[in-house]
Protein backbone atom coordinates (compact mmCIF):
# COMPACT_ATOMS: atom_id res chain seq x y z
CA UNK A 1 0.00 0.00 0.00
CA UNK A 2 2.73 2.39 -0.95
CA UNK A 3 4.80 3.60 -3.84
CA UNK A 4 6.77 0.95 -5.76
CA UNK A 5 9.27 3.60 -6.75
CA UNK A 6 10.78 4.15 -3.31
CA UNK A 7 14.56 3.56 -3.35
CA UNK A 8 15.76 1.17 -0.67
CA UNK A 9 18.20 3.77 0.56
CA UNK A 10 15.28 5.81 1.83
CA UNK A 11 16.16 9.00 -0.08
CA UNK A 12 12.96 9.23 -2.10
CA UNK A 13 9.86 11.35 -2.02
CA UNK A 14 8.45 11.89 1.46
CA UNK A 15 4.74 11.13 1.92
CA UNK A 16 2.42 14.13 1.94
CA UNK A 17 1.26 15.36 5.31
CA UNK A 18 -2.24 14.33 6.33
CA UNK A 19 -4.85 16.37 4.48
CA UNK A 20 -2.27 18.06 2.22
CA UNK A 21 -1.98 17.60 -1.53
CA UNK A 22 1.46 18.99 -2.18
CA UNK A 23 1.94 20.89 -5.44
CA UNK A 24 -1.65 20.14 -6.43
CA UNK A 25 -4.59 22.34 -7.24
CA UNK A 26 -7.30 20.63 -5.20
CA UNK A 27 -9.97 21.94 -7.56
CA UNK A 28 -8.62 19.62 -10.23
CA UNK A 29 -9.33 16.43 -8.30
CA UNK A 30 -6.90 13.61 -7.67
CA UNK A 31 -3.66 13.69 -9.66
CA UNK A 32 -4.11 10.00 -10.49
CA UNK A 33 -7.20 10.82 -12.53
CA UNK A 34 -4.96 12.47 -15.13
CA UNK A 35 -2.97 9.30 -15.85
CA UNK A 36 -3.86 6.03 -17.50
CA UNK A 37 -1.81 2.86 -17.90
CA UNK A 38 -1.20 2.68 -21.69
CA UNK A 39 -2.43 -0.89 -22.23
CA UNK A 40 -3.25 -3.93 -20.13
CA UNK A 41 -0.37 -6.40 -20.05
CA UNK A 42 -0.96 -9.98 -18.98
CA UNK A 43 1.85 -11.60 -17.01
CA UNK A 44 3.58 -13.77 -19.59
CA UNK A 45 5.83 -15.77 -17.26
CA UNK A 46 5.36 -16.74 -13.63
CA UNK A 47 9.13 -16.81 -13.17
CA UNK A 48 9.42 -13.26 -14.50
CA UNK A 49 6.45 -12.22 -12.36
CA UNK A 50 8.19 -13.50 -9.24
CA UNK A 51 11.28 -11.45 -10.10
CA UNK A 52 9.11 -8.36 -10.52
CA UNK A 53 7.45 -9.00 -7.15
CA UNK A 54 10.85 -9.26 -5.48
CA UNK A 55 12.02 -6.07 -7.18
CA UNK A 56 8.83 -4.29 -6.17
CA UNK A 57 9.29 -5.03 -2.48
CA UNK A 58 12.99 -4.24 -2.56
CA UNK A 59 12.03 -0.84 -3.92
CA UNK A 60 8.76 -0.12 -2.11
CA UNK A 61 9.10 -1.42 1.45
CA UNK A 62 10.58 1.73 2.97
CA UNK A 63 7.75 3.79 1.56
CA UNK A 64 5.16 1.26 2.67
CA UNK A 65 6.49 1.71 6.19
CA UNK A 66 6.36 5.51 5.93
CA UNK A 67 2.72 5.38 4.81
CA UNK A 68 1.28 2.51 6.81
CA UNK A 69 3.62 1.76 9.67
CA UNK A 70 4.72 -1.73 10.56
CA UNK A 71 1.51 -3.48 9.45
CA UNK A 72 1.40 -3.52 5.66
CA UNK A 73 -2.06 -4.98 5.17
CA UNK A 74 -5.72 -3.99 5.10
CA UNK A 75 -7.43 -2.43 8.08
CA UNK A 76 -10.60 -4.05 9.41
CA UNK A 77 -12.89 -1.21 10.43
CA UNK A 78 -15.33 -2.32 13.12
CA UNK A 79 -16.49 1.14 14.19
CA UNK A 80 -16.48 4.72 12.95
CA UNK A 81 -13.82 5.51 15.53
CA UNK A 82 -11.30 3.00 14.17
CA UNK A 83 -8.15 4.45 12.63
CA UNK A 84 -6.13 2.59 10.05
CA UNK A 85 -3.76 1.57 12.86
CA UNK A 86 -6.47 0.13 15.10
CA UNK A 87 -8.09 -1.43 12.05
CA UNK A 88 -4.89 -3.26 11.16
CA UNK A 89 -4.68 -4.74 14.66
CA UNK A 90 -8.38 -5.62 14.41
CA UNK A 91 -7.56 -7.76 11.37
CA UNK A 92 -4.84 -9.63 13.26
CA UNK A 93 -7.23 -10.24 16.15
CA UNK A 94 -9.90 -11.51 13.77
CA UNK A 95 -7.43 -13.98 12.27
CA UNK A 96 -6.47 -15.13 15.76
CA UNK A 97 -10.13 -15.58 16.65
CA UNK A 98 -11.07 -17.73 13.67
CA UNK A 99 -7.88 -19.83 13.77
CA UNK A 100 -7.70 -20.40 17.53
CA UNK A 101 -3.91 -20.02 17.45
CA UNK A 102 -2.79 -20.47 21.04
CA UNK A 103 -0.29 -18.60 23.18
CA UNK A 104 3.29 -19.91 23.03
CA UNK A 105 2.74 -21.52 19.62
CA UNK A 106 5.44 -21.95 17.02
CA UNK A 107 4.29 -19.97 13.98
CA UNK A 108 5.49 -19.57 10.40
CA UNK A 109 4.51 -16.12 9.10
CA UNK A 110 4.61 -16.45 5.31
CA UNK A 111 5.09 -13.21 3.42
CA UNK A 112 5.85 -11.45 6.70
CA UNK A 113 6.69 -8.08 5.15
CA UNK A 114 8.53 -5.92 7.66
CA UNK A 115 7.44 -8.10 10.54
CA UNK A 116 4.52 -6.26 12.11
CA UNK A 117 2.39 -9.36 12.64
CA UNK A 118 5.43 -11.48 13.48
CA UNK A 119 6.26 -9.16 16.34
CA UNK A 120 2.63 -8.87 17.44
CA UNK A 121 2.30 -12.64 17.84
CA UNK A 122 5.54 -12.81 19.82
CA UNK A 123 4.80 -9.78 21.99
CA UNK A 124 1.13 -10.42 22.73
CA UNK A 125 0.99 -14.23 22.78
CA UNK A 126 4.56 -15.28 23.57
CA UNK A 127 4.82 -17.18 20.28
CA UNK A 128 8.06 -18.26 18.62
CA UNK A 129 7.61 -16.86 15.12
CA UNK A 130 9.66 -17.34 11.98
CA UNK A 131 8.86 -14.72 9.35
CA UNK A 132 9.78 -15.37 5.73
CA UNK A 133 9.78 -12.92 2.82
CA UNK A 134 11.14 -12.91 -0.70
CA UNK A 135 12.70 -9.49 -0.08
CA UNK A 136 16.07 -9.01 1.58
CA UNK A 137 15.20 -5.35 2.13
CA UNK A 138 12.16 -6.37 4.15
CA UNK A 139 14.30 -8.68 6.29
CA UNK A 140 16.66 -5.78 7.02
CA UNK A 141 13.80 -3.45 8.01
CA UNK A 142 12.14 -6.16 10.11
CA UNK A 143 15.35 -6.86 12.01
CA UNK A 144 15.90 -3.16 12.63
CA UNK A 145 12.38 -2.58 13.91
CA UNK A 146 12.62 -5.63 16.15
CA UNK A 147 15.88 -4.43 17.62
CA UNK A 148 14.39 -0.98 18.24
CA UNK A 149 11.42 -2.49 20.02
CA UNK A 150 13.49 -4.64 22.33
CA UNK A 151 14.12 -3.05 25.69
CA UNK A 152 17.87 -3.31 25.18
CA UNK A 153 20.06 -5.12 22.69
CA UNK A 154 18.02 -8.12 21.56
CA UNK A 155 18.76 -11.29 23.45
CA UNK A 156 19.82 -13.95 21.00
CA UNK A 157 18.04 -17.23 21.65
CA UNK A 158 19.42 -20.56 20.50
CA UNK A 159 17.50 -21.31 17.35
CA UNK A 160 17.71 -25.05 17.93
CA UNK A 161 15.19 -24.84 20.77
CA UNK A 162 11.84 -24.05 19.09
CA UNK A 163 10.40 -26.77 16.91
CA UNK A 164 10.03 -24.34 14.03
CA UNK A 165 13.76 -23.88 13.67
CA UNK A 166 14.67 -27.50 13.06
CA UNK A 167 15.05 -27.79 9.33
CA UNK A 168 17.49 -28.39 6.55
CA UNK A 169 19.87 -26.03 4.81
CA UNK A 170 21.11 -23.17 6.97
CA UNK A 171 17.90 -21.92 8.59
CA UNK A 172 19.11 -23.06 12.03
CA UNK A 173 21.97 -20.57 11.84
CA UNK A 174 19.57 -17.62 12.10
CA UNK A 175 19.05 -16.85 15.77
CA UNK A 176 15.81 -15.72 17.33
CA UNK A 177 15.47 -12.35 19.04
CA UNK A 178 13.56 -12.19 22.31
CA UNK A 179 10.64 -9.80 22.27
CA UNK A 180 8.17 -8.67 24.90
CA UNK A 181 7.40 -9.80 28.42
CA UNK A 182 5.83 -13.15 27.46
CA UNK A 183 9.02 -14.87 26.27
CA UNK A 184 8.14 -14.40 22.62
CA UNK A 185 10.80 -14.81 19.95
CA UNK A 186 11.10 -13.75 16.32
CA UNK A 187 13.45 -14.23 13.43
CA UNK A 188 13.30 -13.30 9.77
CA UNK A 189 14.52 -15.26 6.75
CA UNK A 190 14.83 -14.23 3.13
CA UNK A 191 13.08 -17.16 1.48
CA UNK A 192 10.89 -17.82 -1.53
CA UNK A 193 7.78 -19.34 0.05
CA UNK A 194 7.57 -21.88 -2.75
CA UNK A 195 10.78 -23.40 -1.33
CA UNK A 196 9.35 -24.03 2.14
CA UNK A 197 9.61 -27.78 1.64
CA UNK A 198 13.39 -27.66 1.32
CA UNK A 199 13.80 -25.35 4.30
CA UNK A 200 11.59 -26.74 7.06
CA UNK A 201 11.10 -30.29 8.25
CA UNK A 202 7.64 -31.86 8.48
CA UNK A 203 5.51 -31.00 11.51
CA UNK A 204 7.70 -28.00 12.38
CA UNK A 205 4.96 -25.51 13.26
CA UNK A 206 1.79 -25.22 15.29
CA UNK A 207 0.45 -22.61 12.86
CA UNK A 208 1.08 -21.17 9.41
CA UNK A 209 -0.05 -17.56 9.04
CA UNK A 210 -0.34 -15.85 5.66
CA UNK A 211 -1.87 -12.40 5.20
CA UNK A 212 -2.25 -10.85 1.73
CA UNK A 213 0.64 -12.81 0.27
CA UNK A 214 -0.89 -15.96 -1.22
CA UNK A 215 -2.54 -13.98 -4.02
CA UNK A 216 1.00 -13.30 -5.32
CA UNK A 217 1.94 -17.01 -5.52
CA UNK A 218 1.84 -18.57 -8.98
CA UNK A 219 1.57 -22.15 -7.65
CA UNK A 220 -1.12 -22.04 -5.00
CA UNK A 221 -1.64 -25.83 -4.80
CA UNK A 222 2.06 -26.12 -3.92
CA UNK A 223 1.63 -23.65 -1.07
CA UNK A 224 -1.26 -25.58 0.45
CA UNK A 225 0.68 -28.85 0.19
CA UNK A 226 3.73 -27.27 1.80
CA UNK A 227 1.66 -25.69 4.56
CA UNK A 228 0.05 -29.03 5.34
CA UNK A 229 3.48 -30.65 5.40
CA UNK A 230 5.09 -28.26 7.88
CA UNK A 231 2.07 -28.19 10.22
CA UNK A 232 2.00 -30.61 13.12
CA UNK A 233 -0.74 -33.22 13.10
CA UNK A 234 -3.55 -33.14 15.61
CA UNK A 235 -4.51 -29.50 15.38
CA UNK A 236 -1.97 -27.50 13.36
CA UNK A 237 -3.62 -24.35 12.00
CA UNK A 238 -3.45 -22.53 8.67
CA UNK A 239 -4.98 -19.05 8.72
CA UNK A 240 -5.35 -16.90 5.61
CA UNK A 241 -6.38 -13.34 4.83
CA UNK A 242 -6.36 -12.54 1.14
CA UNK A 243 -7.75 -10.83 -1.95
CA UNK A 244 -10.22 -12.62 -4.21
CA UNK A 245 -12.41 -12.07 -7.20
CA UNK A 246 -16.15 -12.57 -6.91
CA UNK A 247 -17.60 -15.96 -7.74
CA UNK A 248 -17.59 -16.55 -11.47
CA UNK A 249 -21.35 -16.20 -11.98
CA UNK A 250 -21.52 -13.02 -9.91
CA UNK A 251 -18.51 -11.49 -11.62
CA UNK A 252 -20.04 -12.06 -15.06
CA UNK A 253 -23.03 -9.93 -14.03
CA UNK A 254 -20.98 -6.95 -12.77
CA UNK A 255 -20.47 -4.24 -15.37
CA UNK A 256 -16.76 -3.48 -15.61
CA UNK A 257 -15.95 -6.13 -13.02
CA UNK A 258 -13.64 -8.22 -15.21
CA UNK A 259 -11.82 -5.06 -16.33
CA UNK A 260 -11.17 -4.00 -12.74
CA UNK A 261 -9.88 -7.47 -11.84
CA UNK A 262 -7.45 -7.39 -14.78
CA UNK A 263 -6.16 -3.96 -13.74
CA UNK A 264 -5.67 -5.19 -10.17
CA UNK A 265 -3.81 -8.31 -11.34
CA UNK A 266 -1.69 -6.17 -13.65
CA UNK A 267 -0.78 -3.41 -11.22
CA UNK A 268 -0.48 -5.51 -8.07
CA UNK A 269 1.67 -8.14 -9.80
CA UNK A 270 -0.77 -10.99 -9.30
CA UNK A 271 -1.35 -14.19 -11.22
CA UNK A 272 -5.05 -14.74 -11.92
CA UNK A 273 -7.06 -14.16 -8.74
CA UNK A 274 -8.95 -17.09 -7.24
CA UNK A 275 -12.37 -17.21 -5.62
CA UNK A 276 -12.82 -17.98 -1.94
CA UNK A 277 -14.33 -21.36 -2.80
CA UNK A 278 -11.24 -22.27 -4.81
CA UNK A 279 -9.01 -21.72 -1.75
CA UNK A 280 -11.21 -24.10 0.24
CA UNK A 281 -10.92 -26.70 -2.53
CA UNK A 282 -7.12 -26.36 -2.59
CA UNK A 283 -6.87 -26.69 1.19
CA UNK A 284 -9.04 -29.79 1.25
CA UNK A 285 -7.07 -31.31 -1.62
CA UNK A 286 -3.94 -30.87 0.52
CA UNK A 287 -5.54 -32.84 3.35
CA UNK A 288 -6.66 -29.95 5.55
CA UNK A 289 -10.14 -29.55 7.00
CA UNK A 290 -12.12 -26.33 7.27
CA UNK A 291 -11.87 -24.84 10.76
CA UNK A 292 -13.59 -21.58 9.84
CA UNK A 293 -15.31 -21.12 6.48
CA UNK A 294 -14.42 -18.01 4.49
CA UNK A 295 -15.64 -14.85 6.21
CA UNK A 296 -16.12 -12.11 3.64
CA UNK A 297 -15.23 -8.76 5.21
CA UNK A 298 -14.99 -6.74 2.00
CA UNK A 299 -17.33 -4.00 3.21
CA UNK A 300 -15.33 -3.64 6.43
CA UNK A 301 -11.91 -3.27 4.76
CA UNK A 302 -12.76 -1.29 1.60
CA UNK A 303 -12.07 2.03 3.35
CA UNK A 304 -8.40 1.01 3.34
CA UNK A 305 -8.17 1.97 -0.32
CA UNK A 306 -10.00 5.26 0.13
CA UNK A 307 -7.29 6.18 2.63
CA UNK A 308 -4.57 4.85 0.32
CA UNK A 309 -5.86 6.86 -2.65
CA UNK A 310 -5.60 10.06 -0.64
CA UNK A 311 -2.15 9.18 0.66
CA UNK A 312 -0.80 9.04 -2.89
CA UNK A 313 -2.10 12.43 -4.01
CA UNK A 314 1.27 14.16 -4.47
CA UNK A 315 2.15 14.96 -8.12
CA UNK A 316 5.85 14.49 -7.34
CA UNK A 317 5.07 10.97 -6.17
CA UNK A 318 3.34 10.13 -9.44
CA UNK A 319 6.16 11.67 -11.44
CA UNK A 320 8.67 9.54 -9.59
CA UNK A 321 6.58 6.40 -10.11
CA UNK A 322 6.31 7.11 -13.83
CA UNK A 323 10.07 7.54 -14.03
CA UNK A 324 10.40 3.94 -12.84
CA UNK A 325 8.56 2.60 -15.87
CA UNK A 326 5.21 1.07 -16.59
CA UNK A 327 5.03 -1.04 -13.42
CA UNK A 328 5.14 2.06 -11.23
CA UNK A 329 2.17 3.70 -12.94
CA UNK A 330 0.23 0.42 -13.19
CA UNK A 331 0.68 -0.11 -9.46
CA UNK A 332 -0.66 3.29 -8.46
CA UNK A 333 -3.55 3.04 -10.91
CA UNK A 334 -4.49 -0.33 -9.40
CA UNK A 335 -5.49 1.57 -6.26
CA UNK A 336 -8.34 3.10 -8.26
CA UNK A 337 -9.33 -0.28 -9.68
CA UNK A 338 -9.43 -1.76 -6.18
CA UNK A 339 -11.74 1.01 -4.98
CA UNK A 340 -13.96 0.42 -8.00
CA UNK A 341 -13.83 -3.35 -7.52
CA UNK A 342 -14.87 -3.12 -3.90
CA UNK A 343 -17.71 -0.73 -4.80
CA UNK A 344 -19.08 -3.05 -7.48
CA UNK A 345 -18.51 -6.29 -5.59
CA UNK A 346 -16.10 -7.69 -8.18
CA UNK A 347 -13.14 -7.57 -5.80
CA UNK A 348 -13.45 -9.36 -2.48
CA UNK A 349 -11.55 -9.78 0.79
CA UNK A 350 -11.93 -12.72 3.16
CA UNK A 351 -10.33 -14.55 6.06
CA UNK A 352 -10.49 -18.31 6.62
CA UNK A 353 -8.83 -21.02 8.68
CA UNK A 354 -7.98 -24.69 8.24
CA UNK A 355 -6.73 -27.46 10.48
CA UNK A 356 -4.50 -30.51 10.10
CA UNK A 357 -5.87 -33.54 11.92
C-alpha positions as CSV (number, residue, x, y, z in Angstrom):
1,X,0.0,0.0,0.0
2,X,2.7,2.4,-1.0
3,X,4.8,3.6,-3.8
4,X,6.8,1.0,-5.8
5,X,9.3,3.6,-6.8
6,X,10.8,4.1,-3.3
7,X,14.6,3.6,-3.4
8,X,15.8,1.2,-0.7
9,X,18.2,3.8,0.6
10,X,15.3,5.8,1.8
11,X,16.2,9.0,-0.1
12,X,13.0,9.2,-2.1
13,X,9.9,11.4,-2.0
14,X,8.5,11.9,1.5
15,X,4.7,11.1,1.9
16,X,2.4,14.1,1.9
17,X,1.3,15.4,5.3
18,X,-2.2,14.3,6.3
19,X,-4.8,16.4,4.5
20,X,-2.3,18.1,2.2
21,X,-2.0,17.6,-1.5
22,X,1.5,19.0,-2.2
23,X,1.9,20.9,-5.4
24,X,-1.6,20.1,-6.4
25,X,-4.6,22.3,-7.2
26,X,-7.3,20.6,-5.2
27,X,-10.0,21.9,-7.6
28,X,-8.6,19.6,-10.2
29,X,-9.3,16.4,-8.3
30,X,-6.9,13.6,-7.7
31,X,-3.7,13.7,-9.7
32,X,-4.1,10.0,-10.5
33,X,-7.2,10.8,-12.5
34,X,-5.0,12.5,-15.1
35,X,-3.0,9.3,-15.8
36,X,-3.9,6.0,-17.5
37,X,-1.8,2.9,-17.9
38,X,-1.2,2.7,-21.7
39,X,-2.4,-0.9,-22.2
40,X,-3.2,-3.9,-20.1
41,X,-0.4,-6.4,-20.0
42,X,-1.0,-10.0,-19.0
43,X,1.9,-11.6,-17.0
44,X,3.6,-13.8,-19.6
45,X,5.8,-15.8,-17.3
46,X,5.4,-16.7,-13.6
47,X,9.1,-16.8,-13.2
48,X,9.4,-13.3,-14.5
49,X,6.4,-12.2,-12.4
50,X,8.2,-13.5,-9.2
51,X,11.3,-11.4,-10.1
52,X,9.1,-8.4,-10.5
53,X,7.5,-9.0,-7.2
54,X,10.9,-9.3,-5.5
55,X,12.0,-6.1,-7.2
56,X,8.8,-4.3,-6.2
57,X,9.3,-5.0,-2.5
58,X,13.0,-4.2,-2.6
59,X,12.0,-0.8,-3.9
60,X,8.8,-0.1,-2.1
61,X,9.1,-1.4,1.4
62,X,10.6,1.7,3.0
63,X,7.7,3.8,1.6
64,X,5.2,1.3,2.7
65,X,6.5,1.7,6.2
66,X,6.4,5.5,5.9
67,X,2.7,5.4,4.8
68,X,1.3,2.5,6.8
69,X,3.6,1.8,9.7
70,X,4.7,-1.7,10.6
71,X,1.5,-3.5,9.5
72,X,1.4,-3.5,5.7
73,X,-2.1,-5.0,5.2
74,X,-5.7,-4.0,5.1
75,X,-7.4,-2.4,8.1
76,X,-10.6,-4.1,9.4
77,X,-12.9,-1.2,10.4
78,X,-15.3,-2.3,13.1
79,X,-16.5,1.1,14.2
80,X,-16.5,4.7,13.0
81,X,-13.8,5.5,15.5
82,X,-11.3,3.0,14.2
83,X,-8.2,4.4,12.6
84,X,-6.1,2.6,10.0
85,X,-3.8,1.6,12.9
86,X,-6.5,0.1,15.1
87,X,-8.1,-1.4,12.0
88,X,-4.9,-3.3,11.2
89,X,-4.7,-4.7,14.7
90,X,-8.4,-5.6,14.4
91,X,-7.6,-7.8,11.4
92,X,-4.8,-9.6,13.3
93,X,-7.2,-10.2,16.1
94,X,-9.9,-11.5,13.8
95,X,-7.4,-14.0,12.3
96,X,-6.5,-15.1,15.8
97,X,-10.1,-15.6,16.7
98,X,-11.1,-17.7,13.7
99,X,-7.9,-19.8,13.8
100,X,-7.7,-20.4,17.5
101,X,-3.9,-20.0,17.5
102,X,-2.8,-20.5,21.0
103,X,-0.3,-18.6,23.2
104,X,3.3,-19.9,23.0
105,X,2.7,-21.5,19.6
106,X,5.4,-22.0,17.0
107,X,4.3,-20.0,14.0
108,X,5.5,-19.6,10.4
109,X,4.5,-16.1,9.1
110,X,4.6,-16.5,5.3
111,X,5.1,-13.2,3.4
112,X,5.9,-11.5,6.7
113,X,6.7,-8.1,5.2
114,X,8.5,-5.9,7.7
115,X,7.4,-8.1,10.5
116,X,4.5,-6.3,12.1
117,X,2.4,-9.4,12.6
118,X,5.4,-11.5,13.5
119,X,6.3,-9.2,16.3
120,X,2.6,-8.9,17.4
121,X,2.3,-12.6,17.8
122,X,5.5,-12.8,19.8
123,X,4.8,-9.8,22.0
124,X,1.1,-10.4,22.7
125,X,1.0,-14.2,22.8
126,X,4.6,-15.3,23.6
127,X,4.8,-17.2,20.3
128,X,8.1,-18.3,18.6
129,X,7.6,-16.9,15.1
130,X,9.7,-17.3,12.0
131,X,8.9,-14.7,9.3
132,X,9.8,-15.4,5.7
133,X,9.8,-12.9,2.8
134,X,11.1,-12.9,-0.7
135,X,12.7,-9.5,-0.1
136,X,16.1,-9.0,1.6
137,X,15.2,-5.4,2.1
138,X,12.2,-6.4,4.2
139,X,14.3,-8.7,6.3
140,X,16.7,-5.8,7.0
141,X,13.8,-3.5,8.0
142,X,12.1,-6.2,10.1
143,X,15.4,-6.9,12.0
144,X,15.9,-3.2,12.6
145,X,12.4,-2.6,13.9
146,X,12.6,-5.6,16.1
147,X,15.9,-4.4,17.6
148,X,14.4,-1.0,18.2
149,X,11.4,-2.5,20.0
150,X,13.5,-4.6,22.3
151,X,14.1,-3.1,25.7
152,X,17.9,-3.3,25.2
153,X,20.1,-5.1,22.7
154,X,18.0,-8.1,21.6
155,X,18.8,-11.3,23.5
156,X,19.8,-14.0,21.0
157,X,18.0,-17.2,21.6
158,X,19.4,-20.6,20.5
159,X,17.5,-21.3,17.3
160,X,17.7,-25.1,17.9
161,X,15.2,-24.8,20.8
162,X,11.8,-24.0,19.1
163,X,10.4,-26.8,16.9
164,X,10.0,-24.3,14.0
165,X,13.8,-23.9,13.7
166,X,14.7,-27.5,13.1
167,X,15.0,-27.8,9.3
168,X,17.5,-28.4,6.5
169,X,19.9,-26.0,4.8
170,X,21.1,-23.2,7.0
171,X,17.9,-21.9,8.6
172,X,19.1,-23.1,12.0
173,X,22.0,-20.6,11.8
174,X,19.6,-17.6,12.1
175,X,19.1,-16.8,15.8
176,X,15.8,-15.7,17.3
177,X,15.5,-12.4,19.0
178,X,13.6,-12.2,22.3
179,X,10.6,-9.8,22.3
180,X,8.2,-8.7,24.9
181,X,7.4,-9.8,28.4
182,X,5.8,-13.1,27.5
183,X,9.0,-14.9,26.3
184,X,8.1,-14.4,22.6
185,X,10.8,-14.8,20.0
186,X,11.1,-13.7,16.3
187,X,13.5,-14.2,13.4
188,X,13.3,-13.3,9.8
189,X,14.5,-15.3,6.8
190,X,14.8,-14.2,3.1
191,X,13.1,-17.2,1.5
192,X,10.9,-17.8,-1.5
193,X,7.8,-19.3,0.0
194,X,7.6,-21.9,-2.7
195,X,10.8,-23.4,-1.3
196,X,9.4,-24.0,2.1
197,X,9.6,-27.8,1.6
198,X,13.4,-27.7,1.3
199,X,13.8,-25.4,4.3
200,X,11.6,-26.7,7.1
201,X,11.1,-30.3,8.2
202,X,7.6,-31.9,8.5
203,X,5.5,-31.0,11.5
204,X,7.7,-28.0,12.4
205,X,5.0,-25.5,13.3
206,X,1.8,-25.2,15.3
207,X,0.4,-22.6,12.9
208,X,1.1,-21.2,9.4
209,X,0.0,-17.6,9.0
210,X,-0.3,-15.8,5.7
211,X,-1.9,-12.4,5.2
212,X,-2.3,-10.9,1.7
213,X,0.6,-12.8,0.3
214,X,-0.9,-16.0,-1.2
215,X,-2.5,-14.0,-4.0
216,X,1.0,-13.3,-5.3
217,X,1.9,-17.0,-5.5
218,X,1.8,-18.6,-9.0
219,X,1.6,-22.1,-7.6
220,X,-1.1,-22.0,-5.0
221,X,-1.6,-25.8,-4.8
222,X,2.1,-26.1,-3.9
223,X,1.6,-23.6,-1.1
224,X,-1.3,-25.6,0.4
225,X,0.7,-28.9,0.2
226,X,3.7,-27.3,1.8
227,X,1.7,-25.7,4.6
228,X,0.0,-29.0,5.3
229,X,3.5,-30.7,5.4
230,X,5.1,-28.3,7.9
231,X,2.1,-28.2,10.2
232,X,2.0,-30.6,13.1
233,X,-0.7,-33.2,13.1
234,X,-3.6,-33.1,15.6
235,X,-4.5,-29.5,15.4
236,X,-2.0,-27.5,13.4
237,X,-3.6,-24.3,12.0
238,X,-3.5,-22.5,8.7
239,X,-5.0,-19.1,8.7
240,X,-5.4,-16.9,5.6
241,X,-6.4,-13.3,4.8
242,X,-6.4,-12.5,1.1
243,X,-7.7,-10.8,-2.0
244,X,-10.2,-12.6,-4.2
245,X,-12.4,-12.1,-7.2
246,X,-16.2,-12.6,-6.9
247,X,-17.6,-16.0,-7.7
248,X,-17.6,-16.5,-11.5
249,X,-21.3,-16.2,-12.0
250,X,-21.5,-13.0,-9.9
251,X,-18.5,-11.5,-11.6
252,X,-20.0,-12.1,-15.1
253,X,-23.0,-9.9,-14.0
254,X,-21.0,-7.0,-12.8
255,X,-20.5,-4.2,-15.4
256,X,-16.8,-3.5,-15.6
257,X,-16.0,-6.1,-13.0
258,X,-13.6,-8.2,-15.2
259,X,-11.8,-5.1,-16.3
260,X,-11.2,-4.0,-12.7
261,X,-9.9,-7.5,-11.8
262,X,-7.5,-7.4,-14.8
263,X,-6.2,-4.0,-13.7
264,X,-5.7,-5.2,-10.2
265,X,-3.8,-8.3,-11.3
266,X,-1.7,-6.2,-13.7
267,X,-0.8,-3.4,-11.2
268,X,-0.5,-5.5,-8.1
269,X,1.7,-8.1,-9.8
270,X,-0.8,-11.0,-9.3
271,X,-1.4,-14.2,-11.2
272,X,-5.1,-14.7,-11.9
273,X,-7.1,-14.2,-8.7
274,X,-8.9,-17.1,-7.2
275,X,-12.4,-17.2,-5.6
276,X,-12.8,-18.0,-1.9
277,X,-14.3,-21.4,-2.8
278,X,-11.2,-22.3,-4.8
279,X,-9.0,-21.7,-1.8
280,X,-11.2,-24.1,0.2
281,X,-10.9,-26.7,-2.5
282,X,-7.1,-26.4,-2.6
283,X,-6.9,-26.7,1.2
284,X,-9.0,-29.8,1.2
285,X,-7.1,-31.3,-1.6
286,X,-3.9,-30.9,0.5
287,X,-5.5,-32.8,3.4
288,X,-6.7,-29.9,5.6
289,X,-10.1,-29.5,7.0
290,X,-12.1,-26.3,7.3
291,X,-11.9,-24.8,10.8
292,X,-13.6,-21.6,9.8
293,X,-15.3,-21.1,6.5
294,X,-14.4,-18.0,4.5
295,X,-15.6,-14.9,6.2
296,X,-16.1,-12.1,3.6
297,X,-15.2,-8.8,5.2
298,X,-15.0,-6.7,2.0
299,X,-17.3,-4.0,3.2
300,X,-15.3,-3.6,6.4
301,X,-11.9,-3.3,4.8
302,X,-12.8,-1.3,1.6
303,X,-12.1,2.0,3.4
304,X,-8.4,1.0,3.3
305,X,-8.2,2.0,-0.3
306,X,-10.0,5.3,0.1
307,X,-7.3,6.2,2.6
308,X,-4.6,4.8,0.3
309,X,-5.9,6.9,-2.7
310,X,-5.6,10.1,-0.6
311,X,-2.2,9.2,0.7
312,X,-0.8,9.0,-2.9
313,X,-2.1,12.4,-4.0
314,X,1.3,14.2,-4.5
315,X,2.2,15.0,-8.1
316,X,5.8,14.5,-7.3
317,X,5.1,11.0,-6.2
318,X,3.3,10.1,-9.4
319,X,6.2,11.7,-11.4
320,X,8.7,9.5,-9.6
321,X,6.6,6.4,-10.1
322,X,6.3,7.1,-13.8
323,X,10.1,7.5,-14.0
324,X,10.4,3.9,-12.8
325,X,8.6,2.6,-15.9
326,X,5.2,1.1,-16.6
327,X,5.0,-1.0,-13.4
328,X,5.1,2.1,-11.2
329,X,2.2,3.7,-12.9
330,X,0.2,0.4,-13.2
331,X,0.7,-0.1,-9.5
332,X,-0.7,3.3,-8.5
333,X,-3.6,3.0,-10.9
334,X,-4.5,-0.3,-9.4
335,X,-5.5,1.6,-6.3
336,X,-8.3,3.1,-8.3
337,X,-9.3,-0.3,-9.7
338,X,-9.4,-1.8,-6.2
339,X,-11.7,1.0,-5.0
340,X,-14.0,0.4,-8.0
341,X,-13.8,-3.4,-7.5
342,X,-14.9,-3.1,-3.9
343,X,-17.7,-0.7,-4.8
344,X,-19.1,-3.1,-7.5
345,X,-18.5,-6.3,-5.6
346,X,-16.1,-7.7,-8.2
347,X,-13.1,-7.6,-5.8
348,X,-13.5,-9.4,-2.5
349,X,-11.6,-9.8,0.8
350,X,-11.9,-12.7,3.2
351,X,-10.3,-14.6,6.1
352,X,-10.5,-18.3,6.6
353,X,-8.8,-21.0,8.7
354,X,-8.0,-24.7,8.2
355,X,-6.7,-27.5,10.5
356,X,-4.5,-30.5,10.1
357,X,-5.9,-33.5,11.9
